[in-house]
Amino acid sequence: MAPLPKRRHSTQRKGKRMKTRIVNLPKLIKCPHCGKMKMPHRICQYCQK
């Protein structure tokens, strides 16, 4: 049999562990040509510049 934990982990401890898994949204900038939002260092999907 596998060993079992003696005590329950608190929700605070779980939160500390889970906060490192935050999904970061991509940063967007305005395209200088058409003004639509695009990811930096990428070609604009709308005006292809």
Contact map, one row per residue, 1 for C-alpha under 8 A:
1110000000000000000000000000000000000000000000000
1111000000000000000000000000000000000000000000000
1111100000000000000000000000000000000000000000000
0111110000000000000000000000000000000000000000000
0011111100000000000000000000000000000000000000000
0001111100000000000000000000000000000000000000000
0000111110000000000000000000000000000000000000000
0000111111000000000000000000000000000000000000000
0000001111101100000000000000000000000000000000000
0000000111111100000000000000000000000000000000000
0000000011111110000000000000000000000000000000000
0000000001111111000000000000000000000000000000000
0000000011111111100000000000000000000000000000000
0000000011111111110000000000000000000000000000000
0000000000111111111000000000000000000000000000000
0000000000011111111100000000000000000000000000000
0000000000001111111110000000000000000000000000000
0000000000000111111111000000000000000000000000000
0000000000000011111111000000000000000000000000000
0000000000000001111111000000000000000000000000000
0000000000000000111111100000000000000000000000000
0000000000000000011111110000000000000000000000000
0000000000000000000011111000000000000000000000000
0000000000000000000001111100000000000000000000000
0000000000000000000000111110000000000000000000000
0000000000000000000000011111000000000010000000000
0000000000000000000000001111100000000011000000000
0000000000000000000000000111110000001111000000000
0000000000000000000000000011111000001111000000000
0000000000000000000000000001111100111100000000000
0000000000000000000000000000111111111100000100000
0000000000000000000000000000011111100000000000000
0000000000000000000000000000001111100000000000101
0000000000000000000000000000001111110000000001100
0000000000000000000000000000011111111000000000000
0000000000000000000000000000011001111100000001000
0000000000000000000000000001111000111110000000000
0000000000000000000000000001111000011111011110000
0000000000000000000000000111100000001111110000000
0000000000000000000000000011100000000111110000000
0000000000000000000000000000000000000011111000000
0000000000000000000000000000000000000111111100000
0000000000000000000000000000000000000100111110011
0000000000000000000000000000001000000100011111111
0000000000000000000000000000000000000100001111110
0000000000000000000000000000000001010000000111110
0000000000000000000000000000000011000000000111111
0000000000000000000000000000000000000000001111111
0000000000000000000000000000000010000000001100111
